[in-house]
């Protein structure tokens, strides 16, 4: 069975699968999600929107070079 962290990571990576990297600003990252800030990842009771996830990021995190890199940072900072 995969962990919540792994499932959320996969959902974030999947949501950004079609994005053009590198992404160099928070605004461009949010715009890369299918439903923008309202894009939601959910596993059981754990639910996070792209807008909420974006608040976990810092200016120094950019540029992001891949969907995996974005997911790595978000799940780490979310403490999942």
MOWO-V701085 format. One record per pair of residues at least 6 apart in sequence whose C-alpha atoms are under 7 Angstrom apart, sorted by the first residue. I is the first residue (numbers start at 1). GAP is how many residues later the second one is. If there is no record, write none. Layout:
BEGIN
i:I gap:GAP
i:I gap:GAP
END
This chain:
BEGIN
i:4 gap:39
i:4 gap:76
i:5 gap:70
i:5 gap:75
i:7 gap:36
i:8 gap:33
i:8 gap:34
i:8 gap:35
i:9 gap:62
i:9 gap:63
i:9 gap:66
i:11 gap:30
i:12 gap:29
i:12 gap:59
i:13 gap:54
i:13 gap:55
i:13 gap:58
i:15 gap:18
i:15 gap:19
i:16 gap:16
i:16 gap:17
i:16 gap:51
i:17 gap:50
i:19 gap:13
i:21 gap:44
i:21 gap:45
i:22 gap:41
i:22 gap:42
i:22 gap:43
i:22 gap:44
i:23 gap:6
i:23 gap:40
i:23 gap:41
i:23 gap:42
i:24 gap:38
i:24 gap:39
i:24 gap:40
i:25 gap:37
i:25 gap:38
i:26 gap:28
i:30 gap:6
i:30 gap:7
i:30 gap:20
i:30 gap:21
i:33 gap:6
i:36 gap:14
i:37 gap:12
i:37 gap:13
i:37 gap:14
i:38 gap:11
i:38 gap:12
i:38 gap:13
i:39 gap:10
i:39 gap:11
i:40 gap:7
i:40 gap:8
i:40 gap:9
i:40 gap:10
i:41 gap:6
i:41 gap:7
i:41 gap:8
i:42 gap:6
i:53 gap:21
i:56 gap:18
i:56 gap:21
i:64 gap:6
END
